[in-house]
Amino acid sequence: MQHVRQISYNTVKTLASKAAKDKVCLKDTATTKWFAAYDDDVLLGVAGSILKNGNGRIRGVYVLPEYRKLGAGRMMMEHIMFYFSDSGACYVDQLSSQYEWWVKQGWKIKSIVPNGAWIYKTI
């Protein structure tokens, strides 16, 4: 059964080199909370979140290639958006190299940059 849970950065850093090949940065910060999608005990992907001054930021969304298109990324995003909403955030942004997909999900483009686009969503 697929589920999402909060994890430590030790789990995340095991995927850092694989993620870098897909232009996904999995560097940690002092305020990043990391979450992972699992199918039973199999790690499917990870995503980071930062809550600061009432705003949320999503960072480092990475699903292992063999588990893509199974809903793990969407499940992590729903979990993180619920976490932000439950914490009182009303604005969430992120830098994405795959921003076209996010725009189809209702996000808006704030600015285009050389490595993707800053996108945002109000909740």
Stockholm file with secondary structure:
# STOCKHOLM 1.0

chainA/1-123         MQHVRQISYNTVKTLASKAAKDKVCLKDTATTKWFAAYDDDVLLGVAGSILKNGNGRIRGVYVLPEYRKLGAGRMMMEHIMFYFSDSGACYVDQLSSQYEWWVKQGWKIKSIVPNGAWIYKTI
#=GR chainA/1-123 SS CEEEEEECHHHHHTTHHHHHHTTCCCCCCTTCEEEEEEETTEEEEEEEEEEETTEEEEEEEEECGGGTTSSHHHHHHHHHHHHHHHTTCCEEEEEETTHHHHHHTTCEEEEEETTEEEEEEEC
#=GC SS_cons         CEEEEEECHHHHHTTHHHHHHTTCCCCCCTTCEEEEEEETTEEEEEEEEEEETTEEEEEEEEECGGGTTSSHHHHHHHHHHHHHHHTTCCEEEEEETTHHHHHHTTCEEEEEETTEEEEEEEC
//
